[in-house]
Amino acid sequence: MRAIRIHTYGDASVIREEDVPRPVPSRGDVLIKVAATSFNPSDVGLRRGLLRSVFPLDLPYTLGGEVAGTIVELGDRVDTVAVGDRVIGRLDTGGAAAEYVTAAADTVVAAPTAVPLPHAAALPIAGVTAWQAVFEHAGITTGQRVLVNGAGGGVGGFAVQLAKHAGAHVIATASPRSSEAVRQLGADQIVDYTALPLAAALDGPVDVILNFVVVGAQHAATLMSLVRPGGVVVSGTVALRATAGSPVTAVRFVARNDTSHLAALVKLVDAEAVRVDIAASRPLADLASVHRDAESGRIRGKTILVP
Ligand SMILES: NC(=O)c1ccc[n+]([C@@H]2O[C@H](COP(=O)([O-])OP(=O)(O)OC[C@H]3O[C@@H](n4cnc5c(N)ncnc54)[C@H](OP(=O)(O)O)[C@@H]3O)[C@@H](O)[C@H]2O)c1
């Protein structure tokens, strides 16, 4: 089968399309025919070796940290899913940038039926990260004013929708290329972060900030100043520190692979309460150029890759 692998850490030229044996599902695993995987910024960090101290790769490594596809074979002792099931899941050891991938049966959930199967590959990482930011870390409730910083990205787009679903008034940062898409996702107010100082655009403090941008110290301080006393700042990127004596709760988190959150998200997609907004669908063989595009800031929203 075709697979997109790296044999060494490095720039995007280390990404190669190769012929490799089809994986065989071990006990407890399923074999999935990949309908799509999706690109995440962390794929660039993995490929460059930036995460090797916390997450060393077993090289050669097949890229692809999440999958949507159809189960075609079961390993021993699998009775929770069946051949023919359409599933999605996050794969913590990669492998989805290929025609087939194996996954532990208990890490996949039924794919939503309201969207095309390849689109559902956008949910396991970005969707679950947004879910945990909104519901676990920020505990967003009806009537709160919530600022989503980085709403033009994959995670931010889901966060806007989930915060709206929780009943919040959502203010979203987006540059002109993303503002229409973010408006369609339900944001009440959009601030063009390339044109306006955030503080000037806001009509008073917010209760919650959800941050999905790698911000520098100065921008971080600006964000912290926009939250009301007693408010919450949740960051999926850098830590945003509350200043000494400031009554703001600051949380930095790394999303867990939690199938209950993924299944809950699927329910919302099927209820048409959450849209899976795909900015681009590209052939899997283009993965190296998707990495290059990401490194030069040309990727927005979710890009899926189809074998
Ligand atoms: N904590 C975790 O477990 C976890 C999980 C997943 C992702 N992440 C991290 O979260 C971040 C977002 O991930 P993603 O998948 O959403 O990335 P993405 O889709 O690549 O997001 C890129 C978006 O960020 C926006 N952006 C860039 N600079 C900005 C700024 N100064 N202000 C506001 N928006 C800005 C851009 O929006 P415009 O199009 O509007 O310019 C762009 O579309 C990444 O750093 C990723 O590594 C963390």
PDBQT file of the ligand as one rigid body, heavy atoms in Angstrom, charges set to zero:
ROOT
HETATM    1  N1  LIG A 401      -3.242  21.772  23.407  1.00  0.00    +0.000 N 
HETATM    2  C1  LIG A 401      -3.498  20.824  22.526  1.00  0.00    +0.000 C 
HETATM    3  O1  LIG A 401      -3.721  19.670  22.864  1.00  0.00    +0.000 OA
HETATM    4  C2  LIG A 401      -3.572  21.220  21.080  1.00  0.00    +0.000 A 
HETATM    5  C3  LIG A 401      -4.292  20.421  20.176  1.00  0.00    +0.000 A 
HETATM    6  C4  LIG A 401      -4.394  20.845  18.854  1.00  0.00    +0.000 A 
HETATM    7  C5  LIG A 401      -3.750  22.014  18.455  1.00  0.00    +0.000 A 
HETATM    8  N2  LIG A 401      -3.026  22.718  19.360  1.00  0.00    +0.000 N 
HETATM    9  C6  LIG A 401      -2.330  23.967  18.958  1.00  0.00    +0.000 C 
HETATM   10  O2  LIG A 401      -3.304  24.966  18.816  1.00  0.00    +0.000 OA
HETATM   11  C7  LIG A 401      -2.902  25.862  17.778  1.00  0.00    +0.000 C 
HETATM   12  C8  LIG A 401      -4.025  25.982  16.761  1.00  0.00    +0.000 C 
HETATM   13  O3  LIG A 401      -4.185  24.735  16.122  1.00  0.00    +0.000 OA
HETATM   14  P1  LIG A 401      -5.059  24.648  14.798  1.00  0.00    +0.000 P 
HETATM   15  O4  LIG A 401      -5.102  23.244  14.370  1.00  0.00    +0.000 OA
HETATM   16  O5  LIG A 401      -6.331  25.382  15.015  1.00  0.00    +0.000 OA
HETATM   17  O6  LIG A 401      -4.104  25.489  13.835  1.00  0.00    +0.000 OA
HETATM   18  P2  LIG A 401      -4.392  26.119  12.457  1.00  0.00    +0.000 P 
HETATM   19  O7  LIG A 401      -5.625  25.555  11.884  1.00  0.00    +0.000 OA
HETATM   20  O8  LIG A 401      -3.117  26.025  11.694  1.00  0.00    +0.000 OA
HETATM   21  O9  LIG A 401      -4.635  27.656  12.872  1.00  0.00    +0.000 OA
HETATM   22  C9  LIG A 401      -4.029  28.637  12.177  1.00  0.00    +0.000 C 
HETATM   23  C10 LIG A 401      -4.906  29.882  12.348  1.00  0.00    +0.000 C 
HETATM   24  O10 LIG A 401      -4.374  30.676  13.367  1.00  0.00    +0.000 OA
HETATM   25  C11 LIG A 401      -4.806  31.997  13.116  1.00  0.00    +0.000 C 
HETATM   26  N3  LIG A 401      -3.849  32.983  13.605  1.00  0.00    +0.000 N 
HETATM   27  C12 LIG A 401      -2.532  33.073  13.337  1.00  0.00    +0.000 A 
HETATM   28  N4  LIG A 401      -1.991  34.120  14.000  1.00  0.00    +0.000 NA
HETATM   29  C13 LIG A 401      -2.994  34.709  14.688  1.00  0.00    +0.000 A 
HETATM   30  C14 LIG A 401      -3.087  35.810  15.576  1.00  0.00    +0.000 A 
HETATM   31  N5  LIG A 401      -2.011  36.571  15.874  1.00  0.00    +0.000 N 
HETATM   32  N6  LIG A 401      -4.275  36.101  16.119  1.00  0.00    +0.000 NA
HETATM   33  C15 LIG A 401      -5.366  35.372  15.848  1.00  0.00    +0.000 A 
HETATM   34  N7  LIG A 401      -5.346  34.299  15.012  1.00  0.00    +0.000 NA
HETATM   35  C16 LIG A 401      -4.174  33.978  14.455  1.00  0.00    +0.000 A 
HETATM   36  C17 LIG A 401      -4.945  32.113  11.611  1.00  0.00    +0.000 C 
HETATM   37  O11 LIG A 401      -6.222  32.637  11.409  1.00  0.00    +0.000 OA
HETATM   38  P3  LIG A 401      -6.632  33.563  10.150  1.00  0.00    +0.000 P 
HETATM   39  O12 LIG A 401      -6.914  32.599   9.052  1.00  0.00    +0.000 OA
HETATM   40  O13 LIG A 401      -7.789  34.264  10.695  1.00  0.00    +0.000 OA
HETATM   41  O14 LIG A 401      -5.449  34.450   9.861  1.00  0.00    +0.000 OA
HETATM   42  C18 LIG A 401      -4.864  30.686  11.090  1.00  0.00    +0.000 C 
HETATM   43  O15 LIG A 401      -5.972  30.356  10.275  1.00  0.00    +0.000 OA
HETATM   44  C19 LIG A 401      -1.613  25.326  17.203  1.00  0.00    +0.000 C 
HETATM   45  O16 LIG A 401      -0.516  25.998  17.816  1.00  0.00    +0.000 OA
HETATM   46  C20 LIG A 401      -1.631  23.863  17.621  1.00  0.00    +0.000 C 
HETATM   47  O17 LIG A 401      -0.339  23.301  17.713  1.00  0.00    +0.000 OA
HETATM   48  C21 LIG A 401      -2.934  22.353  20.651  1.00  0.00    +0.000 A 
ENDROOT
TORSDOF 0
